[in-house]
Amino acid sequence: MHEAGDAVALLRRLRRAGVHLLENRRRLIRRVPLGAVAAVAVLPLFGCDFSAPQLFAKRATACPRPQVAQGSSGQFNQQQIEIRNLRQGGFRGDFFAQLELARRYEGQRASDKNLDDPVEAAAWYAMALANPSGYAPIAAYEPRGKPGKAVSRFDDCRAYERHAAYGALDRQLSRMSTEEREEVRNRVIYILSTQGADGYRTLARMHDGYFGPYGEPSDNLQAVEAYGDRRHVGAPAALDLFRRNDIDAYLYNYLAVQTGDVSAYVMLKDFERSSPQRASYGTFVETKAKRWIPPYEFYPPDSPDSGVPHSDESDPAGEAKEAALARLHELPFVHIGEALSYLRILPAPLLDERLLSLNDAQTFQASIGRPTTGRLSPIEKVRAVQYAAVNGSSKAQLVLAVMYSEGVGVPRDYARAYHWYEEAERQGSPEAKYAMSTFFSLGLQGVADQDRAKAVVYQLDAALAGFKPSAWRLQQLLAQVSRPPRGPGERPQPYAARAYVAPANAGPVDAVPVNAARPDAERDYR
């Protein structure tokens, strides 16, 4: 009886509530829009898992940003500190740091207007799109229900981030000249090349027509939307940044294999098996890979009007790089001093590092976006030579070429060494001409298209330029061609270098020896 009475009472209360709603329906209708607006404003504050678009649409809003990328204190130089931290994360593959960097350089916020740099913004948007952390699924997929439905909404908000990045990159590139687009492309290639096998594999996918525009799976929703259809235009400028090319795809896969990465070898074999034509590129690509060098020696230290320089935060870790930096003491400091003098950091070259003032060291560190400790680290000494070489110093170019040849300060790389010898030779360096002739005659690994005839030409040029070791080798070559016949049992003179003094009216080829041969002298010029 009590249960029946409770049910009747509940029914009466529901009936009264319904009548009340009907009587006040006009007032309720006026309040609903206000409630909806309040919900839309408040719900995004809880993150992408509780955002209003996620509740009323299939796409999520932007993902919540890590605290490291936000920056909270208002201390002096805070903006530069934040940018440097973001660049460290961006170079190491942090998806959210790359997005935040792009937005900072795009100048979206009033406080970032001084950072406005379209080329830099486009480069980091492209890096974020190429980052597997942006499209690789994090959550497991439900075996039941709709296929492809993610358990977590974090995948959805990352998808929205990539969708927005495609649009932003397309807008940036649409307003650029051909030269600026080339600069964006070169910066992306450089950053990815500093990441070793992972970066090379990403570059290979970006040039492979079997993948999406930035290396994502070809059926990725954001990649499909970027191509556009009748309903929307898509992102044609973003699609045009990296053209599909089987040769380049093969090249970057090959470079990844050269790092010793096993998975890169598997990918290369899969690439070769994908079509008979691709497999036929092997010999050509191998030759091209031996000459390939990144488009930059290090990240261009340009600076926008803000005065916050673009710093190179690539990770110098790795056994080869550590071993090379450990040998930097073999490089006399005078070469670093000459580089700093060329860059106008010093009024004149210094012979001893102990003479370098605290202020001069901090000035150079600030110019390349490094912490201003006042004491040059090994990598900063390398950067000094690289910076001077990039800016046109023939002496620094020659020193950098030797560093790559010997593995001092930088890992041994004959292709890069040849590149810098060639740059110095173009400015008339006789030492560089001689070194290039040695490269051709010895056929060093990494220098393709060897031609011994070129070696003779370079030796002749260097001899005429007055470089004594080459002049001596030229004399030895002429002596072998036109030497007088030897008597029976007469032994030839050993091949050794000598010191020479040229007569007053004689050219460098007419130089004559003035002292006895040293058995170990020839090694000095090899």
Disulfide bonds with the S-S distance in Angstrom:
Cys63-Cys157 2.09
